[in-house]
């Protein structure tokens, strides 16, 4: 418990700036910075890069040189049946060619005739090659190519995962901000209603106005109190939703404290933090979108797989040739008439497995191509719609700002008329209700405007570098 409190105090000290009235402002940039750095999903996304690199390393292992040693010995009742040693060094190369050097030494009374070798052993150096299937593409080549594409795909997938969690966190912050603004609206009008109630009560006691006006003013005050309490509950809920995105090191969640408030002047900070400032519609490019990149690399990997499956329709012919010598230190000891060679031929008569694999590879390739085509259209249309919505919300914000200003003017005028005895409490409360509704509407429109910016951020799949 003490450790959790200490971490919470530390979190506030390093991430929040102190303001008046003992409140702490959690800025949007600081909030997203902590989400990107410490949230489990964001940290999990970074693992994708490591997975891609590990997969590439494993694939390159198919071209590692290999040392193979076989040693067999049999001795029974004082008789050495055989003592056989075969050491081989192999170097796989790119185009289905394998270089090989070996040393053989055999002894014993019961060796097969083909295993009799010179006393000091026999050295060989040669090459094996696949002349049809496997020369232009084989399992090792295909695996390495796919691993390279997969590594690039993991980078794009990482950006998508980070972008998604930052988008959800942004929406949670904007909802928290709206709830805070709504609470402040009701808080100010509760004070107004209370001051008005006290003034009317004194006027009624002096006999200047009817006592029934006290009842009406009290009802208005209680109604404002009720709305204020509901706004406080909503703010608490939104703060808890926001807290689910706040983590410390060692996967320790952080609970947002009541004295922490959002940054009210947020518009420019959002554009800078989400890196959407100065991005006109004509600057949008589908080719650089992480989703398109990911599908493109996936498509390239499936294309490699299709070529491999098509190559397996060819006959497999493996040729091998090895020079033999007892004195490998002398280059002229390698003579063409002293050799060991062979040929291996394999070809399934019906090719049903190979043809089936090729068809499946083509289906997967076509399926991914359809997914890519659909993703391009979806992303383009979403971006166009969001840019249109942003333009509309700018107009709506301007309109609702004027409406709030006009309702303020009407309310102030009605209150002056009431002071002169030319209006009624009912009209004042009615004007005030309209003003409250317009201010809440202004908060709602502003939240939709910010949410549209977050949607643009998600549609562009930006992974911010300044967090």
Secondary structure as UniProt FT lines:
FT   HELIX           2..15
FT   STRAND          17..18
FT   HELIX           20..22
FT   STRAND          24..26
FT   HELIX           28..38
FT   HELIX           40..60
FT   HELIX           61..63
FT   STRAND          66..76
FT   TURN            77..78
FT   STRAND          79..92
FT   TURN            94..95
FT   STRAND          97..107
FT   HELIX           113..115
FT   TURN            119..120
FT   STRAND          122..130
FT   TURN            133..135
FT   HELIX           139..205
FT   TURN            206..207
FT   HELIX           212..243
FT   TURN            244..245
FT   STRAND          247..248
FT   HELIX           249..251
FT   STRAND          252..253
FT   TURN            258..259
FT   STRAND          260..262
FT   HELIX           267..273
FT   TURN            274..275
FT   TURN            277..278
FT   HELIX           281..283
FT   HELIX           286..288
FT   HELIX           290..311
FT   TURN            312..313
FT   STRAND          316..325
FT   TURN            328..329
FT   HELIX           331..333
FT   TURN            336..337
FT   STRAND          339..346
FT   HELIX           352..419
FT   TURN            420..421
FT   HELIX           425..460
//
